[in-house]
Amino acid sequence: MAPEGIGELRDLFFLLVLCLTLLSELLEMATASSHGLDGQGGIECPSVCRCDEDFIYCNDRGLSAIPPLPQSATVLYFQNNHIDNPGLPKSLEHHIKVSVIYLYDNELDDFPMQLPPSLRELHLQDNNIRVLPRAALARLPLLQKLHLDDNSVSTVSIEDQAFADNPRLRLLFLSRNHLSSIPSGLPSALEELRLDDNRISTIPTHAFRGLSSLRRLVLDGNLLANQRIADDTFSRLSNLTELSLVRNSLQTPPLNLPSAHLQRLSLQDNAIIHMPRGSLDGMWRLQRLDLSGNNLTTLPRGLFRDLESLGQLLVRGNPWHCGCNLRWLHDWLEAKGNTITVRGFICQTPEKVRDMALRDLTNQMDECELAAAGGGGVGAGNGGNRVSGASFGAISTTLPPPQGSLFTLRSKRPGLGLPETGLDYTLSSSGVGKNLALNVKPLSHDSIRVTWSVAQTTSSFRLSWLRLGTSSTMGSITETLVRGDQREYLLTSLQPASSYIICMVPLVSYSGSRSSLSWGNTDSNEVPVCARTETSDPNHSDDDKSEDQSSVQITSIPLVGIIGGATAIVSLALIIAIFCWYGHRAGRLTSRDHYSQSSSRKSKHFDDYIESGTKKDNTILEIRGPGFQMTPIAARQPLQPKPVQDDYIIHTIFPSNGTGLYKPPINISNSGYGINRGYREGGVPDIDYSYT
């Protein structure tokens, strides 16, 4: 029994060792899997990167190429490196588990071609990509988010139907590129489109065709103006919830904005001077409206009547005129109470309410109500121009006339009274009505200046103009509202060499009722006052220009004569002064020569060097040679003719530091002549020269 028991124990021992060996191998395989080992090639996490499960962090490493990666990687962070297109390995497209790649802020010049087809989110912003080829995008059929901000993509560099093979693309960012128009062929599933800070100036009707799923559209910082946006551009975006048109050149909100689902509308930092009544109608779900940084002075009554969900209203940076014209808005804000947050309704005019908030003008607004109840809102003073309410609603007329063609609307309302084209309007530059006198004057081939005067003050005027053509059919009239304090208006961008009928009617306000909105209102006694005029032909304006130039020349003749005469007088005085100075100098030189000659004749028997024309000086005499000066011997007694070498001593002129004395080889010792010393010891200044 003993040998058999030993054999069984031995078998159990070997079986146990085998199990332990298998268990250790399984543990090693699990450890290798947790550390990112590749079953095929055994690729570990790159040494320059940091790996956290399936996330590979290789950002800010100064890489110029992507290193080998484990097959288990799903999210790659390679931003802020120096990776260019050759630095993208071919093996990258075989990593079928990768879904997100961050490659922004690198040195890519072309759209990458070696990307895995499983990619769903791609960040390529802040590179130098110029072309979007369809072939490269077709390799990414599952792509949902594409970030291409801060590149060099232009409209012509986007290939036709470039996004045709990306049906799942929901987000496209093309901010800060070189686009001049809306890219065509965008996928229908797109929900967010950012095109801010480009050069887009025109949006045609078909620009957003097929983008019914678009919810967020950002067009900030472009070159958009009202004249270059089609009327039905935004009406196709039926599901749009956010529209941003910040930092453009709009003077009114675009026409036919989508109203069914819009929640955020940003129009700040434009040039908006007018908000047409009805421009915000139907926006029941609008929650945030930003009109900051524009040129608004007032808002029409009923502008916010449909904004039941509005919770934030931003209107900073506008020159608000807080008169009776904003009484309705004051009441609307009071009714809203704390349900709405208002920022920036600070009055600029009138002066008595400057820097006051509109909500704080309860007493002033009560004056408007009392004035309206007492006299219909219009004073009947001597001149008929006194505004009731202690002139609280008076509006400053110092503003320049607005440009009519920049913020007008095409009238499409039925029943609106239009100028009768069948009537034969005489070519008159003025029209006179019951309470209104109208005057029109063409300024150029495309502009007309309109002025008027009224017998009684009114809240506003309705100005309309119609271009007459050869056809008998009625064209569309263009109209706008003008503040009651204005007395002039400028119509621009008109057709040259055309006839226009210009009409105006005052809108009289009644207490507790809305202003009369149409000329066909039988309750109003006011009828439109019309005038007819013609714009000039630019091809035949040369004669007028020459006449204007001649008149300008005639006007400028006296000024030119005055300037020319003054210039001649100054020049003559300068010439005379030059001659006088020259004569004075010549006289001084002549007198100096005469004095030198006479002195030489008198002292010729004493000094021989006067023959050279040099004036005698008993202190120092300098010859204009480099490095020498001549000092005469002090004359204490009458001099007798002596050899030349005994009459003078030649010294080297001392430098500025007082060094370098030259002594002659013959030492003359004469107690009567003093010692041989330099000019500094003799008290002679450095610049005391005597000229020959």
Secondary structure, DSSP 8 states (H G I E B T S, - for coil): -HHHHHHHHHHHHHHHHHHHHHHHHHHHHHHHHHTT--TTT-----TTSEEETTEEE-TTS--SS-----TT--EEE--SS---GGGS-GGGGG-TT--EEE--SS---S--S---TT--EEE--SS----B-HHHHHT-TT--EEE--SS--BSTTB-TTTTTT-TT--EEE--SSB-SS--SS--TT--EEE--SS----B-GGGGTT-TT--EEE-TTS---GGGB-TTTTTT-TT--EEE--SS--SS--SS---SS--EEE--SS------TTTTTT-TT--EEE--SS------TTTTTT-TT--EEE-TT--EE-SGGGHHHHHHHHHHGGGSEEE--BEEESGGGTT-BGGG-HHHHHHHHHHHHHHTT----SSS---TTTTTT-----S---BGGGS-EE---TT-----TTS---S-SEEE-SSEEEEEEEEETTEEEEEEEESS--SEEEEEEEEE-SSSS----EEEEEETT--EEEE-S--TT-EEEEEEEEE---TTS-----TT-TT-----EEEEEE---GGG-HHHHHHHHHHHHHHHHHHHHHHHHHHHHHHHHHHHHHHHHHHHHHHHHHHHHHHHHHHHHHTTTT-SGGGGT----SS-B--SSTTEEEEE---SS------GGGTEEEEE---TTS------SS----TTT-----TTTTT--TT-----
